[in-house]
Amino acid sequence: MAKDEFFKNREGNGEFRFNREVAEVFDDMLSRSVPCYSQVRELTSQVLGCYLKKGDRVYDLGCSTGTTLIELAATHKDLDLNLIGIDNSAAMIEKAALKAEMYSGKDNITFIEGDITETPLDQAGAVILNYTLQFLKPQNRTSFLNKIFQSLRPGGILILSEKTVSNSKETNHNFTELYHEFKRKQGYSDIEISRKKEALENVLIPLTIDENKTILSEAGFKGFETFFQWFNFVSILAVK
Ligand SMILES: C[S@@+](CC[C@H](N)C(=O)[O-])C[C@H]1O[C@@H](n2cnc3c(N)ncnc32)[C@H](O)[C@@H]1O
């Protein structure tokens, strides 16, 4: 896995983009930037195991390099799932397809390059939306979640993982400090941390947990539960 040194030797100017350079180091970047990233994937797979039916379609929207779906294919072989990953970064989709070829019986995984807000979704047993909603314009999020809601069969589920903000300024400050401490422990320098923070300004727009639950409710979901939280990182199960 190539080491993420994306912000090591560059000025922090320019918006963050999921381009080829980022795709090259993305797996290392996420494992060192998203607290408990591998546990969240494992929990996602476990939750899916409780709700999926044999032959279900599962979408991973904003699938990046496909890690989640490739692991799902291996864990839930018996369920004969139809796994579809969509991402609008060509470089990510190329990586995902390559990884699927290397690590799995790729027959039941398809990776599609496309905008998740525009690509039609067929009926699905589950949709995974991990750390991606935060990159959509806030005003478009409810209608996008409604599109997901419409695509789910009754009893189908959405897994939503997001970075969030707190209503309290003090808590926000403290959680941000704790997050930066986590990143330092993962080997990122203060300059890398501050350059990435700056590049993500206005690109990654986090909501509070309550705001996320409100838009889920507005989109049609009746029942939702937080199944994982690490300070300001949260994973929610929403059931149709
Ligand atoms: C932080 S990454 C998601 C990580 C991935 N879900 C995982 O758990 O490994 C966000 C991804 O969303 C994709 N993305 C952002 N906006 C998108 C859009 N409108 N349509 C499709 N993909 C999008 C980016 O290209 C990027 O790969």
PDBQT file of the ligand as one rigid body, heavy atoms in Angstrom, charges set to zero:
ROOT
HETATM    1  C1  LIG A 301     -14.073   9.707   1.663  1.00  0.00    +0.000 C 
HETATM    2  S1  LIG A 301     -14.353   8.906   0.195  1.00  0.00    +0.000 S 
HETATM    3  C2  LIG A 301     -15.422   7.542   0.626  1.00  0.00    +0.000 C 
HETATM    4  C3  LIG A 301     -14.741   6.398   1.258  1.00  0.00    +0.000 C 
HETATM    5  C4  LIG A 301     -15.389   5.053   0.993  1.00  0.00    +0.000 C 
HETATM    6  N1  LIG A 301     -16.826   5.091   1.082  1.00  0.00    +0.000 N 
HETATM    7  C5  LIG A 301     -14.837   4.063   1.994  1.00  0.00    +0.000 C 
HETATM    8  O1  LIG A 301     -15.489   3.803   3.009  1.00  0.00    +0.000 OA
HETATM    9  O2  LIG A 301     -13.736   3.582   1.751  1.00  0.00    +0.000 OA
HETATM   10  C6  LIG A 301     -15.496   9.848  -0.714  1.00  0.00    +0.000 C 
HETATM   11  C7  LIG A 301     -15.692   9.311  -2.126  1.00  0.00    +0.000 C 
HETATM   12  O3  LIG A 301     -16.872   9.874  -2.663  1.00  0.00    +0.000 OA
HETATM   13  C8  LIG A 301     -16.648  10.154  -4.030  1.00  0.00    +0.000 C 
HETATM   14  N2  LIG A 301     -17.631  11.183  -4.408  1.00  0.00    +0.000 N 
HETATM   15  C9  LIG A 301     -17.800  12.434  -3.902  1.00  0.00    +0.000 A 
HETATM   16  N3  LIG A 301     -18.843  13.050  -4.497  1.00  0.00    +0.000 NA
HETATM   17  C10 LIG A 301     -19.348  12.161  -5.389  1.00  0.00    +0.000 A 
HETATM   18  C11 LIG A 301     -20.434  12.203  -6.315  1.00  0.00    +0.000 A 
HETATM   19  N4  LIG A 301     -21.209  13.281  -6.439  1.00  0.00    +0.000 N 
HETATM   20  N5  LIG A 301     -20.663  11.111  -7.085  1.00  0.00    +0.000 NA
HETATM   21  C12 LIG A 301     -19.879  10.022  -6.979  1.00  0.00    +0.000 A 
HETATM   22  N6  LIG A 301     -18.854   9.906  -6.116  1.00  0.00    +0.000 NA
HETATM   23  C13 LIG A 301     -18.588  10.971  -5.333  1.00  0.00    +0.000 A 
HETATM   24  C14 LIG A 301     -15.196  10.593  -4.112  1.00  0.00    +0.000 C 
HETATM   25  O4  LIG A 301     -14.666  10.446  -5.398  1.00  0.00    +0.000 OA
HETATM   26  C15 LIG A 301     -14.555   9.654  -3.082  1.00  0.00    +0.000 C 
HETATM   27  O5  LIG A 301     -14.029   8.501  -3.681  1.00  0.00    +0.000 OA
ENDROOT
TORSDOF 0
